[in-house]
């Protein structure tokens, strides 16, 4: 399992990082979560398998807010300017990535 940390800092494009992981480590990437923005625009992550969004918020008592469903109207309100761009990026990622196969993962 590969984990990319520090998405809240200015960094390279996540798709570019996936390509590098596949190329350098010679493994097929199957993203489980995907960042919503990066650096100063980082808002949270989307869990592809569970269809849940975790938005980080200083206003929430525990520091984050969980929203069910990428098509949830609450999410569209909270990410008004970013939601269309994020959905397009996510479609690209889903189309270019491999599906996560838990049995293959466990077999290593």
C-alpha positions as CSV (number, residue, x, y, z in Angstrom):
1,X,0.0,0.0,0.0
2,X,1.3,3.4,-0.9
3,X,0.3,6.5,1.0
4,X,0.9,10.0,-0.2
5,X,1.0,12.5,2.7
6,X,1.1,16.2,2.9
7,X,-1.6,17.1,0.4
8,X,-2.2,20.2,2.4
9,X,1.1,21.5,1.1
10,X,2.0,22.6,-2.4
11,X,3.0,19.5,-4.2
12,X,2.9,17.8,-7.6
13,X,-0.3,16.8,-9.3
14,X,-1.7,13.6,-7.7
15,X,-2.2,12.0,-11.1
16,X,1.5,12.6,-11.9
17,X,2.4,11.0,-8.6
18,X,0.3,7.9,-9.4
19,X,2.1,7.6,-12.7
20,X,5.5,7.9,-11.0
21,X,4.5,5.2,-8.4
22,X,3.5,2.8,-11.2
23,X,6.6,3.5,-13.2
24,X,9.2,3.5,-10.5
25,X,7.8,0.8,-8.2
26,X,6.3,-1.2,-11.1
27,X,2.9,-1.7,-9.3
28,X,-0.6,-1.1,-10.5
29,X,-2.3,1.7,-8.6
30,X,-5.8,1.4,-7.4
31,X,-6.7,4.6,-5.5
32,X,-8.9,4.1,-2.5
33,X,-9.1,7.8,-1.5
34,X,-8.5,10.9,-3.6
35,X,-7.7,14.4,-2.4
36,X,-10.0,17.3,-3.0
37,X,-7.6,20.0,-4.0
38,X,-4.0,20.3,-2.7
39,X,-1.9,22.9,-1.0
40,X,-3.8,26.0,-0.1
41,X,-6.9,24.6,-1.9
42,X,-6.9,21.3,0.0
43,X,-10.4,20.6,1.4
44,X,-10.4,16.9,2.3
45,X,-10.6,13.5,0.7
46,X,-13.1,11.4,-1.2
47,X,-13.3,7.6,-0.4
48,X,-14.0,6.0,-3.7
49,X,-15.1,2.6,-2.4
50,X,-17.5,4.0,0.3
51,X,-18.7,7.1,-1.7
52,X,-18.0,9.3,1.3
53,X,-16.4,12.7,1.4
54,X,-14.4,13.9,4.5
55,X,-14.0,17.6,4.5
56,X,-11.6,19.2,7.0
57,X,-13.1,22.2,8.8
58,X,-11.9,24.3,11.7
59,X,-15.6,25.1,12.3
60,X,-16.5,21.4,13.1
61,X,-16.1,20.3,16.7
62,X,-13.9,17.3,15.7
63,X,-12.2,19.0,12.8
64,X,-13.9,17.3,9.9
65,X,-17.3,16.7,8.4
66,X,-18.4,13.4,6.6
67,X,-20.8,13.7,3.7
68,X,-22.4,10.6,2.1
69,X,-22.3,10.6,-1.7
70,X,-20.4,12.5,-4.3
71,X,-23.7,13.8,-5.7
72,X,-25.0,15.0,-2.3
73,X,-26.4,18.5,-2.7
74,X,-24.7,19.5,0.6
75,X,-21.4,18.8,-1.0
76,X,-22.2,20.9,-4.0
77,X,-23.0,23.8,-1.6
78,X,-19.8,23.4,0.4
79,X,-17.5,23.0,-2.6
80,X,-19.5,25.3,-5.0
81,X,-16.5,26.6,-7.0
82,X,-14.5,23.3,-6.9
83,X,-17.1,20.5,-7.3
84,X,-17.3,20.4,-11.1
85,X,-13.5,20.3,-11.5
86,X,-13.2,17.7,-8.8
87,X,-15.8,15.4,-10.4
88,X,-14.1,15.7,-13.7
89,X,-10.7,14.8,-12.2
90,X,-12.3,11.9,-10.4
91,X,-13.8,10.5,-13.6
92,X,-10.3,10.7,-15.2
93,X,-8.8,8.9,-12.2
94,X,-11.4,6.2,-12.2
95,X,-11.0,5.7,-16.0
96,X,-7.2,5.6,-15.9
97,X,-6.7,3.5,-12.7
98,X,-7.0,-0.1,-11.9
99,X,-9.9,-1.4,-9.7
100,X,-8.9,-2.3,-6.2
101,X,-8.9,-6.1,-5.7
102,X,-8.7,-7.0,-2.1
103,X,-7.8,-10.6,-2.8
104,X,-4.8,-9.6,-4.9
105,X,-3.8,-7.0,-2.3
106,X,-3.8,-9.7,0.5
107,X,-1.8,-12.1,-1.7
108,X,0.8,-9.3,-2.0
